[in-house]
Amino acid sequence: MSSTLFKIKCEKGHKGNALLWGEETIQKYIESKKCNSCGSPIHQIPK
């Protein structure tokens, strides 16, 4: 099973990583999660 690492950032500027496995997509991850620090919506940081 392969994994992919994405850089993410919330609307308030907190940065983090999202490690996705298999068929999970970054779009589904972003839609289903909030920032762990403040609860704001998250976005993928362009590479």
PDBQT receptor file of N, H, CA, C and O in Angstrom, charges set to zero:
ATOM      1  N   MET A   1       0.852  -1.181   0.000  1.00  0.00    +0.000 N 
ATOM      2  CA  MET A   1       0.000   0.000   0.000  1.00  0.00    +0.000 C 
ATOM      3  C   MET A   1       0.895   1.240   0.000  1.00  0.00    +0.000 C 
ATOM      4  O   MET A   1       1.841   1.333   0.782  1.00  0.00    +0.000 OA
ATOM      5  N   SER A   2       0.592   2.171  -0.867  1.00  0.00    +0.000 N 
ATOM      6  H   SER A   2      -0.177   2.096  -1.502  1.00  0.00    +0.000 HD
ATOM      7  CA  SER A   2       1.427   3.368  -0.963  1.00  0.00    +0.000 C 
ATOM      8  C   SER A   2       0.825   4.519  -0.168  1.00  0.00    +0.000 C 
ATOM      9  O   SER A   2      -0.379   4.559   0.088  1.00  0.00    +0.000 OA
ATOM     10  N   SER A   3       1.675   5.437   0.210  1.00  0.00    +0.000 N 
ATOM     11  H   SER A   3       2.653   5.405   0.002  1.00  0.00    +0.000 HD
ATOM     12  CA  SER A   3       1.232   6.626   0.935  1.00  0.00    +0.000 C 
ATOM     13  C   SER A   3       1.768   7.863   0.235  1.00  0.00    +0.000 C 
ATOM     14  O   SER A   3       2.766   7.804  -0.483  1.00  0.00    +0.000 OA
ATOM     15  N   THR A   4       1.085   8.993   0.456  1.00  0.00    +0.000 N 
ATOM     16  H   THR A   4       0.274   9.040   1.039  1.00  0.00    +0.000 HD
ATOM     17  CA  THR A   4       1.497  10.267  -0.114  1.00  0.00    +0.000 C 
ATOM     18  C   THR A   4       1.447  11.314   0.985  1.00  0.00    +0.000 C 
ATOM     19  O   THR A   4       0.479  11.378   1.744  1.00  0.00    +0.000 OA
ATOM     20  N   LEU A   5       2.485  12.135   1.073  1.00  0.00    +0.000 N 
ATOM     21  H   LEU A   5       3.271  12.083   0.457  1.00  0.00    +0.000 HD
ATOM     22  CA  LEU A   5       2.556  13.185   2.086  1.00  0.00    +0.000 C 
ATOM     23  C   LEU A   5       2.230  14.529   1.451  1.00  0.00    +0.000 C 
ATOM     24  O   LEU A   5       2.830  14.904   0.444  1.00  0.00    +0.000 OA
ATOM     25  N   PHE A   6       1.274  15.258   2.039  1.00  0.00    +0.000 N 
ATOM     26  H   PHE A   6       0.787  14.953   2.857  1.00  0.00    +0.000 HD
ATOM     27  CA  PHE A   6       0.882  16.581   1.570  1.00  0.00    +0.000 C 
ATOM     28  C   PHE A   6       1.159  17.596   2.665  1.00  0.00    +0.000 C 
ATOM     29  O   PHE A   6       1.016  17.291   3.849  1.00  0.00    +0.000 OA
ATOM     30  N   LYS A   7       1.553  18.792   2.280  1.00  0.00    +0.000 N 
ATOM     31  H   LYS A   7       1.669  19.040   1.318  1.00  0.00    +0.000 HD
ATOM     32  CA  LYS A   7       1.697  19.911   3.211  1.00  0.00    +0.000 C 
ATOM     33  C   LYS A   7       0.353  20.625   3.251  1.00  0.00    +0.000 C 
ATOM     34  O   LYS A   7      -0.248  20.890   2.210  1.00  0.00    +0.000 OA
ATOM     35  N   ILE A   8      -0.114  20.935   4.454  1.00  0.00    +0.000 N 
ATOM     36  H   ILE A   8       0.374  20.721   5.300  1.00  0.00    +0.000 HD
ATOM     37  CA  ILE A   8      -1.392  21.623   4.609  1.00  0.00    +0.000 C 
ATOM     38  C   ILE A   8      -1.226  22.826   5.527  1.00  0.00    +0.000 C 
ATOM     39  O   ILE A   8      -0.272  22.904   6.301  1.00  0.00    +0.000 OA
ATOM     40  N   LYS A   9      -2.175  23.772   5.431  1.00  0.00    +0.000 N 
ATOM     41  H   LYS A   9      -2.950  23.708   4.802  1.00  0.00    +0.000 HD
ATOM     42  CA  LYS A   9      -2.164  24.980   6.254  1.00  0.00    +0.000 C 
ATOM     43  C   LYS A   9      -3.607  25.381   6.496  1.00  0.00    +0.000 C 
ATOM     44  O   LYS A   9      -4.449  25.250   5.608  1.00  0.00    +0.000 OA
ATOM     45  N   CYS A  10      -3.896  25.871   7.701  1.00  0.00    +0.000 N 
ATOM     46  H   CYS A  10      -3.212  25.977   8.422  1.00  0.00    +0.000 HD
ATOM     47  CA  CYS A  10      -5.256  26.326   7.989  1.00  0.00    +0.000 C 
ATOM     48  C   CYS A  10      -5.383  27.812   7.655  1.00  0.00    +0.000 C 
ATOM     49  O   CYS A  10      -4.399  28.480   7.339  1.00  0.00    +0.000 OA
ATOM     50  N   GLU A  11      -6.611  28.310   7.732  1.00  0.00    +0.000 N 
ATOM     51  H   GLU A  11      -7.411  27.767   7.989  1.00  0.00    +0.000 HD
ATOM     52  CA  GLU A  11      -6.877  29.714   7.411  1.00  0.00    +0.000 C 
ATOM     53  C   GLU A  11      -6.161  30.676   8.352  1.00  0.00    +0.000 C 
ATOM     54  O   GLU A  11      -5.930  31.830   7.991  1.00  0.00    +0.000 OA
ATOM     55  N   LYS A  12      -5.804  30.217   9.556  1.00  0.00    +0.000 N 
ATOM     56  H   LYS A  12      -5.992  29.279   9.849  1.00  0.00    +0.000 HD
ATOM     57  CA  LYS A  12      -5.114  31.084  10.514  1.00  0.00    +0.000 C 
ATOM     58  C   LYS A  12      -3.603  30.950  10.453  1.00  0.00    +0.000 C 
ATOM     59  O   LYS A  12      -2.891  31.601  11.217  1.00  0.00    +0.000 OA
ATOM     60  N   GLY A  13      -3.097  30.097   9.534  1.00  0.00    +0.000 N 
ATOM     61  H   GLY A  13      -3.675  29.568   8.913  1.00  0.00    +0.000 HD
ATOM     62  CA  GLY A  13      -1.658  30.003   9.318  1.00  0.00    +0.000 C 
ATOM     63  C   GLY A  13      -0.942  28.832   9.956  1.00  0.00    +0.000 C 
ATOM     64  O   GLY A  13       0.265  28.679   9.765  1.00  0.00    +0.000 OA
ATOM     65  N   HIS A  14      -1.653  27.988  10.718  1.00  0.00    +0.000 N 
ATOM     66  H   HIS A  14      -2.633  28.112  10.874  1.00  0.00    +0.000 HD
ATOM     67  CA  HIS A  14      -1.009  26.806  11.293  1.00  0.00    +0.000 C 
ATOM     68  C   HIS A  14      -0.673  25.829  10.169  1.00  0.00    +0.000 C 
ATOM     69  O   HIS A  14      -1.514  25.551   9.313  1.00  0.00    +0.000 OA
ATOM     70  N   LYS A  15       0.557  25.306  10.168  1.00  0.00    +0.000 N 
ATOM     71  H   LYS A  15       1.240  25.531  10.863  1.00  0.00    +0.000 HD
ATOM     72  CA  LYS A  15       0.992  24.386   9.115  1.00  0.00    +0.000 C 
ATOM     73  C   LYS A  15       1.090  22.972   9.655  1.00  0.00    +0.000 C 
ATOM     74  O   LYS A  15       1.310  22.761  10.847  1.00  0.00    +0.000 OA
ATOM     75  N   GLY A  16       0.923  22.003   8.759  1.00  0.00    +0.000 N 
ATOM     76  H   GLY A  16       0.744  22.175   7.791  1.00  0.00    +0.000 HD
ATOM     77  CA  GLY A  16       1.027  20.607   9.157  1.00  0.00    +0.000 C 
ATOM     78  C   GLY A  16       1.210  19.714   7.950  1.00  0.00    +0.000 C 
ATOM     79  O   GLY A  16       1.414  20.189   6.832  1.00  0.00    +0.000 OA
ATOM     80  N   ASN A  17       1.136  18.425   8.184  1.00  0.00    +0.000 N 
ATOM     81  H   ASN A  17       0.970  18.039   9.092  1.00  0.00    +0.000 HD
ATOM     82  CA  ASN A  17       1.277  17.422   7.135  1.00  0.00    +0.000 C 
ATOM     83  C   ASN A  17       0.065  16.505   7.151  1.00  0.00    +0.000 C 
ATOM     84  O   ASN A  17      -0.531  16.258   8.199  1.00  0.00    +0.000 OA
ATOM     85  N   ALA A  18      -0.288  16.008   5.979  1.00  0.00    +0.000 N 
ATOM     86  H   ALA A  18       0.196  16.209   5.128  1.00  0.00    +0.000 HD
ATOM     87  CA  ALA A  18      -1.341  15.007   5.850  1.00  0.00    +0.000 C 
ATOM     88  C   ALA A  18      -0.744  13.804   5.138  1.00  0.00    +0.000 C 
ATOM     89  O   ALA A  18      -0.313  13.913   3.990  1.00  0.00    +0.000 OA
ATOM     90  N   LEU A  19      -0.716  12.660   5.808  1.00  0.00    +0.000 N 
ATOM     91  H   LEU A  19      -1.066  12.572   6.741  1.00  0.00    +0.000 HD
ATOM     92  CA  LEU A  19      -0.210  11.430   5.212  1.00  0.00    +0.000 C 
ATOM     93  C   LEU A  19      -1.412  10.593   4.802  1.00  0.00    +0.000 C 
ATOM     94  O   LEU A  19      -2.162  10.110   5.650  1.00  0.00    +0.000 OA
ATOM     95  N   LEU A  20      -1.589  10.426   3.494  1.00  0.00    +0.000 N 
ATOM     96  H   LEU A  20      -0.980  10.819   2.806  1.00  0.00    +0.000 HD
ATOM     97  CA  LEU A  20      -2.750   9.716   2.970  1.00  0.00    +0.000 C 
ATOM     98  C   LEU A  20      -2.338   8.355   2.436  1.00  0.00    +0.000 C 
ATOM     99  O   LEU A  20      -1.299   8.213   1.791  1.00  0.00    +0.000 OA
ATOM    100  N   TRP A  21      -3.172   7.351   2.715  1.00  0.00    +0.000 N 
ATOM    101  H   TRP A  21      -4.016   7.467   3.238  1.00  0.00    +0.000 HD
ATOM    102  CA  TRP A  21      -2.885   5.966   2.327  1.00  0.00    +0.000 C 
ATOM    103  C   TRP A  21      -3.859   5.500   1.268  1.00  0.00    +0.000 C 
ATOM    104  O   TRP A  21      -5.037   5.856   1.303  1.00  0.00    +0.000 OA
ATOM    105  N   GLY A  22      -3.376   4.706   0.325  1.00  0.00    +0.000 N 
ATOM    106  H   GLY A  22      -2.419   4.417   0.296  1.00  0.00    +0.000 HD
ATOM    107  CA  GLY A  22      -4.223   4.027  -0.648  1.00  0.00    +0.000 C 
ATOM    108  C   GLY A  22      -5.066   4.965  -1.486  1.00  0.00    +0.000 C 
ATOM    109  O   GLY A  22      -4.546   5.850  -2.165  1.00  0.00    +0.000 OA
ATOM    110  N   GLU A  23      -6.382   4.762  -1.433  1.00  0.00    +0.000 N 
ATOM    111  H   GLU A  23      -6.805   4.043  -0.882  1.00  0.00    +0.000 HD
ATOM    112  CA  GLU A  23      -7.321   5.474  -2.303  1.00  0.00    +0.000 C 
ATOM    113  C   GLU A  23      -7.786   6.823  -1.751  1.00  0.00    +0.000 C 
ATOM    114  O   GLU A  23      -8.493   7.555  -2.444  1.00  0.00    +0.000 OA
ATOM    115  N   GLU A  24      -7.410   7.159  -0.541  1.00  0.00    +0.000 N 
ATOM    116  H   GLU A  24      -6.836   6.564   0.022  1.00  0.00    +0.000 HD
ATOM    117  CA  GLU A  24      -7.839   8.431   0.050  1.00  0.00    +0.000 C 
ATOM    118  C   GLU A  24      -7.258   9.589  -0.760  1.00  0.00    +0.000 C 
ATOM    119  O   GLU A  24      -6.095   9.538  -1.158  1.00  0.00    +0.000 OA
ATOM    120  N   THR A  25      -8.051  10.627  -1.009  1.00  0.00    +0.000 N 
ATOM    121  H   THR A  25      -8.996  10.668  -0.686  1.00  0.00    +0.000 HD
ATOM    122  CA  THR A  25      -7.579  11.781  -1.781  1.00  0.00    +0.000 C 
ATOM    123  C   THR A  25      -7.432  12.991  -0.870  1.00  0.00    +0.000 C 
ATOM    124  O   THR A  25      -8.064  13.068   0.184  1.00  0.00    +0.000 OA
ATOM    125  N   ILE A  26      -6.592  13.933  -1.284  1.00  0.00    +0.000 N 
ATOM    126  H   ILE A  26      -6.078  13.870  -2.140  1.00  0.00    +0.000 HD
ATOM    127  CA  ILE A  26      -6.389  15.156  -0.495  1.00  0.00    +0.000 C 
ATOM    128  C   ILE A  26      -7.686  15.962  -0.423  1.00  0.00    +0.000 C 
ATOM    129  O   ILE A  26      -7.943  16.609   0.592  1.00  0.00    +0.000 OA
ATOM    130  N   GLN A  27      -8.510  15.939  -1.479  1.00  0.00    +0.000 N 
ATOM    131  H   GLN A  27      -8.301  15.414  -2.303  1.00  0.00    +0.000 HD
ATOM    132  CA  GLN A  27      -9.774  16.688  -1.456  1.00  0.00    +0.000 C 
ATOM    133  C   GLN A  27     -10.706  16.145  -0.374  1.00  0.00    +0.000 C 
ATOM    134  O   GLN A  27     -11.306  16.916   0.374  1.00  0.00    +0.000 OA
ATOM    135  N   LYS A  28     -10.826  14.832  -0.292  1.00  0.00    +0.000 N 
ATOM    136  H   LYS A  28     -10.338  14.205  -0.900  1.00  0.00    +0.000 HD
ATOM    137  CA  LYS A  28     -11.683  14.225   0.737  1.00  0.00    +0.000 C 
ATOM    138  C   LYS A  28     -11.136  14.510   2.128  1.00  0.00    +0.000 C 
ATOM    139  O   LYS A  28     -11.901  14.772   3.056  1.00  0.00    +0.000 OA
ATOM    140  N   TYR A  29      -9.806  14.460   2.278  1.00  0.00    +0.000 N 
ATOM    141  H   TYR A  29      -9.185  14.247   1.524  1.00  0.00    +0.000 HD
ATOM    142  CA  TYR A  29      -9.176  14.732   3.572  1.00  0.00    +0.000 C 
ATOM    143  C   TYR A  29      -9.482  16.161   4.021  1.00  0.00    +0.000 C 
ATOM    144  O   TYR A  29      -9.902  16.381   5.157  1.00  0.00    +0.000 OA
ATOM    145  N   ILE A  30      -9.270  17.131   3.127  1.00  0.00    +0.000 N 
ATOM    146  H   ILE A  30      -8.929  16.952   2.204  1.00  0.00    +0.000 HD
ATOM    147  CA  ILE A  30      -9.499  18.545   3.448  1.00  0.00    +0.000 C 
ATOM    148  C   ILE A  30     -10.961  18.796   3.815  1.00  0.00    +0.000 C 
ATOM    149  O   ILE A  30     -11.249  19.546   4.747  1.00  0.00    +0.000 OA
ATOM    150  N   GLU A  31     -11.878  18.170   3.086  1.00  0.00    +0.000 N 
ATOM    151  H   GLU A  31     -11.644  17.561   2.329  1.00  0.00    +0.000 HD
ATOM    152  CA  GLU A  31     -13.304  18.363   3.355  1.00  0.00    +0.000 C 
ATOM    153  C   GLU A  31     -13.731  17.763   4.693  1.00  0.00    +0.000 C 
ATOM    154  O   GLU A  31     -14.680  18.246   5.311  1.00  0.00    +0.000 OA
ATOM    155  N   SER A  32     -13.040  16.714   5.146  1.00  0.00    +0.000 N 
ATOM    156  H   SER A  32     -12.270  16.322   4.644  1.00  0.00    +0.000 HD
ATOM    157  CA  SER A  32     -13.472  16.013   6.355  1.00  0.00    +0.000 C 
ATOM    158  C   SER A  32     -12.716  16.419   7.620  1.00  0.00    +0.000 C 
ATOM    159  O   SER A  32     -13.104  16.011   8.715  1.00  0.00    +0.000 OA
ATOM    160  N   LYS A  33     -11.653  17.208   7.500  1.00  0.00    +0.000 N 
ATOM    161  H   LYS A  33     -11.339  17.540   6.610  1.00  0.00    +0.000 HD
ATOM    162  CA  LYS A  33     -10.822  17.549   8.660  1.00  0.00    +0.000 C 
ATOM    163  C   LYS A  33     -10.796  19.053   8.908  1.00  0.00    +0.000 C 
ATOM    164  O   LYS A  33     -11.092  19.854   8.021  1.00  0.00    +0.000 OA
ATOM    165  N   LYS A  34     -10.439  19.409  10.125  1.00  0.00    +0.000 N 
ATOM    166  H   LYS A  34     -10.199  18.759  10.845  1.00  0.00    +0.000 HD
ATOM    167  CA  LYS A  34     -10.214  20.802  10.528  1.00  0.00    +0.000 C 
ATOM    168  C   LYS A  34      -8.844  20.886  11.174  1.00  0.00    +0.000 C 
ATOM    169  O   LYS A  34      -8.256  19.858  11.509  1.00  0.00    +0.000 OA
ATOM    170  N   CYS A  35      -8.328  22.084  11.355  1.00  0.00    +0.000 N 
ATOM    171  H   CYS A  35      -8.805  22.920  11.083  1.00  0.00    +0.000 HD
ATOM    172  CA  CYS A  35      -7.030  22.296  11.990  1.00  0.00    +0.000 C 
ATOM    173  C   CYS A  35      -7.039  21.716  13.405  1.00  0.00    +0.000 C 
ATOM    174  O   CYS A  35      -7.978  21.942  14.168  1.00  0.00    +0.000 OA
ATOM    175  N   ASN A  36      -5.986  20.967  13.751  1.00  0.00    +0.000 N 
ATOM    176  H   ASN A  36      -5.223  20.784  13.131  1.00  0.00    +0.000 HD
ATOM    177  CA  ASN A  36      -5.882  20.392  15.096  1.00  0.00    +0.000 C 
ATOM    178  C   ASN A  36      -5.667  21.458  16.158  1.00  0.00    +0.000 C 
ATOM    179  O   ASN A  36      -6.035  21.251  17.315  1.00  0.00    +0.000 OA
ATOM    180  N   SER A  37      -5.078  22.600  15.794  1.00  0.00    +0.000 N 
ATOM    181  H   SER A  37      -4.780  22.768  14.854  1.00  0.00    +0.000 HD
ATOM    182  CA  SER A  37      -4.772  23.647  16.769  1.00  0.00    +0.000 C 
ATOM    183  C   SER A  37      -5.950  24.567  17.048  1.00  0.00    +0.000 C 
ATOM    184  O   SER A  37      -6.209  24.916  18.199  1.00  0.00    +0.000 OA
ATOM    185  N   CYS A  38      -6.679  24.970  15.975  1.00  0.00    +0.000 N 
ATOM    186  H   CYS A  38      -6.468  24.686  15.040  1.00  0.00    +0.000 HD
ATOM    187  CA  CYS A  38      -7.708  25.994  16.178  1.00  0.00    +0.000 C 
ATOM    188  C   CYS A  38      -9.077  25.641  15.603  1.00  0.00    +0.000 C 
ATOM    189  O   CYS A  38     -10.048  26.355  15.859  1.00  0.00    +0.000 OA
ATOM    190  N   GLY A  39      -9.178  24.563  14.837  1.00  0.00    +0.000 N 
ATOM    191  H   GLY A  39      -8.390  23.983  14.629  1.00  0.00    +0.000 HD
ATOM    192  CA  GLY A  39     -10.465  24.153  14.288  1.00  0.00    +0.000 C 
ATOM    193  C   GLY A  39     -10.863  24.846  12.997  1.00  0.00    +0.000 C 
ATOM    194  O   GLY A  39     -11.987  24.665  12.527  1.00  0.00    +0.000 OA
ATOM    195  N   SER A  40      -9.964  25.639  12.408  1.00  0.00    +0.000 N 
ATOM    196  H   SER A  40      -9.052  25.785  12.790  1.00  0.00    +0.000 HD
ATOM    197  CA  SER A  40     -10.252  26.330  11.150  1.00  0.00    +0.000 C 
ATOM    198  C   SER A  40     -10.172  25.363   9.972  1.00  0.00    +0.000 C 
ATOM    199  O   SER A  40      -9.526  24.320  10.069  1.00  0.00    +0.000 OA
ATOM    200  N   PRO A  41     -10.829  25.705   8.857  1.00  0.00    +0.000 N 
ATOM    201  CA  PRO A  41     -10.703  24.892   7.639  1.00  0.00    +0.000 C 
ATOM    202  C   PRO A  41      -9.250  24.846   7.167  1.00  0.00    +0.000 C 
ATOM    203  O   PRO A  41      -8.492  25.793   7.375  1.00  0.00    +0.000 OA
ATOM    204  N   ILE A  42      -8.868  23.730   6.528  1.00  0.00    +0.000 N 
ATOM    205  H   ILE A  42      -9.484  22.961   6.360  1.00  0.00    +0.000 HD
ATOM    206  CA  ILE A  42      -7.498  23.567   6.052  1.00  0.00    +0.000 C 
ATOM    207  C   ILE A  42      -7.446  23.566   4.528  1.00  0.00    +0.000 C 
ATOM    208  O   ILE A  42      -8.450  23.334   3.854  1.00  0.00    +0.000 OA
ATOM    209  N   HIS A  43      -6.253  23.832   4.001  1.00  0.00    +0.000 N 
ATOM    210  H   HIS A  43      -5.438  24.020   4.548  1.00  0.00    +0.000 HD
ATOM    211  CA  HIS A  43      -6.015  23.881   2.563  1.00  0.00    +0.000 C 
ATOM    212  C   HIS A  43      -4.677  23.229   2.273  1.00  0.00    +0.000 C 
ATOM    213  O   HIS A  43      -3.793  23.200   3.130  1.00  0.00    +0.000 OA
ATOM    214  N   GLN A  44      -4.529  22.703   1.057  1.00  0.00    +0.000 N 
ATOM    215  H   GLN A  44      -5.247  22.727   0.361  1.00  0.00    +0.000 HD
ATOM    216  CA  GLN A  44      -3.244  22.148   0.634  1.00  0.00    +0.000 C 
ATOM    217  C   GLN A  44      -2.325  23.293   0.245  1.00  0.00    +0.000 C 
ATOM    218  O   GLN A  44      -2.757  24.241  -0.410  1.00  0.00    +0.000 OA
ATOM    219  N   ILE A  45      -1.055  23.213   0.645  1.00  0.00    +0.000 N 
ATOM    220  H   ILE A  45      -0.704  22.443   1.178  1.00  0.00    +0.000 HD
ATOM    221  CA  ILE A  45      -0.051  24.197   0.244  1.00  0.00    +0.000 C 
ATOM    222  C   ILE A  45       0.515  23.741  -1.097  1.00  0.00    +0.000 C 
ATOM    223  O   ILE A  45       0.980  22.606  -1.207  1.00  0.00    +0.000 OA
ATOM    224  N   PRO A  46       0.489  24.600  -2.124  1.00  0.00    +0.000 N 
ATOM    225  CA  PRO A  46       1.049  24.210  -3.429  1.00  0.00    +0.000 C 
ATOM    226  C   PRO A  46       2.514  23.817  -3.313  1.00  0.00    +0.000 C 
ATOM    227  O   PRO A  46       3.260  24.396  -2.523  1.00  0.00    +0.000 OA
ATOM    228  N   LYS A  47       2.921  22.833  -4.102  1.00  0.00    +0.000 N 
ATOM    229  H   LYS A  47       2.315  22.363  -4.744  1.00  0.00    +0.000 HD
ATOM    230  CA  LYS A  47       4.311  22.354  -4.072  1.00  0.00    +0.000 C 
ATOM    231  C   LYS A  47       5.232  23.309  -4.779  1.00  0.00    +0.000 C 
ATOM    232  O   LYS A  47       6.437  23.066  -4.852  1.00  0.00    +0.000 OA
TER     233      LYS A  47
